[in-house]
Amino acid sequence: MVMPTPDQTQGLLAFVRSVQMGSFSAAARALGATPSAVSKAVGRLEKRLGVRLLQRTTRALIPTQEGGAFFERVAPLLRALDEAGEAVRAVDTVQGALRVSAPAVLGRVLALPILREFAPRHPALHLDFSVTDRPVDLIREGIDVAIRVGEVEDDRLNARLLARMSLVLVASPGYLSAHGRPTSVDELSRHAHLRYVLNGRPQPIVLGDGRQLEPTPVFDTDSATSCGRRR
């Protein structure tokens, strides 16, 4: 494919606008040029093509038969270029649909700020906010962004650290009164726990020194909001 030179493009624009506006003067105002420049650009185009495209009179410009046929071919192409430019400029406006997935414990925290702050700034954007602790397959399920806690196991994804969270073990005063306060990891392991099950796998308790504790469960759940809290 041979791309037109800048001079050829100017000639095409000058010709199309002259036909549309009916005069070199009106075309010049539309293009931000002088009538002389527009007339010369059309003249160079005619010379290159070897045909007369416009009949020039004192009152108007009238396309010749060849000029009319050329205009019907060229005008849609220039209109498509204008539309392509508008599409590129419209990228500054966030629009379309954005599918976001977040775990339940974070979903509760993020939903209100998203509604109050993010959504009003982007009125043309449709948000689909899914709250689930289940690890979603972003590619298969068509998710654009996933907010997750822990390590990213899928190396096909681009990940960015947003924040660090600390988790704490808690017990009710009534439970401690009945069963005693553990003073060691061994004692802690013998206490009853609410166990978090993610994707069918029980999650161990990871202590600050890196040791892992497999708790003795009395209650399993796949909801983080049921077995812990964020600090």
Contacts in CASP RR format, 6 or more apart in sequence:
PFRMAT RR
TARGET T0000
AUTHOR 0000-0000-0000
METHOD contacts of the structure
MODEL  1
MVMPTPDQTQGLLAFVRSVQMGSFSAAARALGATPSAVSKAVGRLEKRLG
VRLLQRTTRALIPTQEGGAFFERVAPLLRALDEAGEAVRAVDTVQGALRV
SAPAVLGRVLALPILREFAPRHPALHLDFSVTDRPVDLIREGIDVAIRVG
EVEDDRLNARLLARMSLVLVASPGYLSAHGRPTSVDELSRHAHLRYVLNG
RPQPIVLGDGRQLEPTPVFDTDSATSCGRRR
4 12 0 8 1.000
7 41 0 8 1.000
7 44 0 8 1.000
8 45 0 8 1.000
8 48 0 8 1.000
10 41 0 8 1.000
11 41 0 8 1.000
11 42 0 8 1.000
11 44 0 8 1.000
11 45 0 8 1.000
12 45 0 8 1.000
12 74 0 8 1.000
12 78 0 8 1.000
13 31 0 8 1.000
13 41 0 8 1.000
13 78 0 8 1.000
14 27 0 8 1.000
14 31 0 8 1.000
14 33 0 8 1.000
14 37 0 8 1.000
14 38 0 8 1.000
14 39 0 8 1.000
14 41 0 8 1.000
14 42 0 8 1.000
14 45 0 8 1.000
15 41 0 8 1.000
15 42 0 8 1.000
15 45 0 8 1.000
15 53 0 8 1.000
15 54 0 8 1.000
15 70 0 8 1.000
15 71 0 8 1.000
15 74 0 8 1.000
16 71 0 8 1.000
16 74 0 8 1.000
16 75 0 8 1.000
16 78 0 8 1.000
17 26 0 8 1.000
17 27 0 8 1.000
17 30 0 8 1.000
17 31 0 8 1.000
17 38 0 8 1.000
18 24 0 8 1.000
18 27 0 8 1.000
18 38 0 8 1.000
18 42 0 8 1.000
18 54 0 8 1.000
18 61 0 8 1.000
19 54 0 8 1.000
19 61 0 8 1.000
19 63 0 8 1.000
19 67 0 8 1.000
19 68 0 8 1.000
19 71 0 8 1.000
19 75 0 8 1.000
20 27 0 8 1.000
20 75 0 8 1.000
21 27 0 8 1.000
21 29 0 8 1.000
21 30 0 8 1.000
22 60 0 8 1.000
22 61 0 8 1.000
23 60 0 8 1.000
23 61 0 8 1.000
24 35 0 8 1.000
24 38 0 8 1.000
24 39 0 8 1.000
24 42 0 8 1.000
24 61 0 8 1.000
25 35 0 8 1.000
27 35 0 8 1.000
27 38 0 8 1.000
28 34 0 8 1.000
28 35 0 8 1.000
28 37 0 8 1.000
28 38 0 8 1.000
31 38 0 8 1.000
42 53 0 8 1.000
42 54 0 8 1.000
45 53 0 8 1.000
46 52 0 8 1.000
46 53 0 8 1.000
46 54 0 8 1.000
49 70 0 8 1.000
51 64 0 8 1.000
51 66 0 8 1.000
51 67 0 8 1.000
52 64 0 8 1.000
52 66 0 8 1.000
52 67 0 8 1.000
53 63 0 8 1.000
53 64 0 8 1.000
53 66 0 8 1.000
53 67 0 8 1.000
53 68 0 8 1.000
53 70 0 8 1.000
53 71 0 8 1.000
54 61 0 8 1.000
54 62 0 8 1.000
54 63 0 8 1.000
54 64 0 8 1.000
54 67 0 8 1.000
55 61 0 8 1.000
55 62 0 8 1.000
55 63 0 8 1.000
55 64 0 8 1.000
63 71 0 8 1.000
93 124 0 8 1.000
94 122 0 8 1.000
94 124 0 8 1.000
94 125 0 8 1.000
95 122 0 8 1.000
95 124 0 8 1.000
95 125 0 8 1.000
96 124 0 8 1.000
96 125 0 8 1.000
96 126 0 8 1.000
97 125 0 8 1.000
97 126 0 8 1.000
97 127 0 8 1.000
97 128 0 8 1.000
98 125 0 8 1.000
98 126 0 8 1.000
98 127 0 8 1.000
98 128 0 8 1.000
98 144 0 8 1.000
98 145 0 8 1.000
99 128 0 8 1.000
99 130 0 8 1.000
99 142 0 8 1.000
99 143 0 8 1.000
99 144 0 8 1.000
99 145 0 8 1.000
100 127 0 8 1.000
100 128 0 8 1.000
100 129 0 8 1.000
100 130 0 8 1.000
100 143 0 8 1.000
100 144 0 8 1.000
100 145 0 8 1.000
100 146 0 8 1.000
100 147 0 8 1.000
101 130 0 8 1.000
101 131 0 8 1.000
101 132 0 8 1.000
101 136 0 8 1.000
101 138 0 8 1.000
101 143 0 8 1.000
101 145 0 8 1.000
101 146 0 8 1.000
101 147 0 8 1.000
102 110 0 8 1.000
102 129 0 8 1.000
102 130 0 8 1.000
102 131 0 8 1.000
102 146 0 8 1.000
102 147 0 8 1.000
102 148 0 8 1.000
103 131 0 8 1.000
103 132 0 8 1.000
103 133 0 8 1.000
103 147 0 8 1.000
103 148 0 8 1.000
103 149 0 8 1.000
103 224 0 8 1.000
104 131 0 8 1.000
104 132 0 8 1.000
104 133 0 8 1.000
104 223 0 8 1.000
104 224 0 8 1.000
104 225 0 8 1.000
105 149 0 8 1.000
105 224 0 8 1.000
105 225 0 8 1.000
105 230 0 8 1.000
106 147 0 8 1.000
106 149 0 8 1.000
107 129 0 8 1.000
107 131 0 8 1.000
107 147 0 8 1.000
108 131 0 8 1.000
108 225 0 8 1.000
109 230 0 8 1.000
110 147 0 8 1.000
111 129 0 8 1.000
111 131 0 8 1.000
114 127 0 8 1.000
114 129 0 8 1.000
118 127 0 8 1.000
119 125 0 8 1.000
119 127 0 8 1.000
130 136 0 8 1.000
130 143 0 8 1.000
133 198 0 8 1.000
133 222 0 8 1.000
133 223 0 8 1.000
133 224 0 8 1.000
134 199 0 8 1.000
134 222 0 8 1.000
135 148 0 8 1.000
135 198 0 8 1.000
135 199 0 8 1.000
136 143 0 8 1.000
136 146 0 8 1.000
137 143 0 8 1.000
138 144 0 8 1.000
138 146 0 8 1.000
138 154 0 8 1.000
138 157 0 8 1.000
139 156 0 8 1.000
147 162 0 8 1.000
149 165 0 8 1.000
149 224 0 8 1.000
152 159 0 8 1.000
165 230 0 8 1.000
165 231 0 8 1.000
166 231 0 8 1.000
167 228 0 8 1.000
167 230 0 8 1.000
167 231 0 8 1.000
168 229 0 8 1.000
168 231 0 8 1.000
169 188 0 8 1.000
169 205 0 8 1.000
170 228 0 8 1.000
170 229 0 8 1.000
171 191 0 8 1.000
175 192 0 8 1.000
179 191 0 8 1.000
179 192 0 8 1.000
182 188 0 8 1.000
182 190 0 8 1.000
182 191 0 8 1.000
185 207 0 8 1.000
185 211 0 8 1.000
185 213 0 8 1.000
188 213 0 8 1.000
189 213 0 8 1.000
189 214 0 8 1.000
189 215 0 8 1.000
189 216 0 8 1.000
190 216 0 8 1.000
191 215 0 8 1.000
191 216 0 8 1.000
192 216 0 8 1.000
192 217 0 8 1.000
192 218 0 8 1.000
193 205 0 8 1.000
193 215 0 8 1.000
193 216 0 8 1.000
193 217 0 8 1.000
193 218 0 8 1.000
193 219 0 8 1.000
194 217 0 8 1.000
194 218 0 8 1.000
194 219 0 8 1.000
194 221 0 8 1.000
194 226 0 8 1.000
194 227 0 8 1.000
194 228 0 8 1.000
195 202 0 8 1.000
195 203 0 8 1.000
195 215 0 8 1.000
195 217 0 8 1.000
195 219 0 8 1.000
195 220 0 8 1.000
195 221 0 8 1.000
195 227 0 8 1.000
196 202 0 8 1.000
196 203 0 8 1.000
196 221 0 8 1.000
196 222 0 8 1.000
196 224 0 8 1.000
196 227 0 8 1.000
196 228 0 8 1.000
197 203 0 8 1.000
197 220 0 8 1.000
197 221 0 8 1.000
197 222 0 8 1.000
198 222 0 8 1.000
200 222 0 8 1.000
202 214 0 8 1.000
202 217 0 8 1.000
202 220 0 8 1.000
204 212 0 8 1.000
204 213 0 8 1.000
204 214 0 8 1.000
204 215 0 8 1.000
205 212 0 8 1.000
205 213 0 8 1.000
205 214 0 8 1.000
205 215 0 8 1.000
206 212 0 8 1.000
206 213 0 8 1.000
207 213 0 8 1.000
219 227 0 8 1.000
221 227 0 8 1.000
END
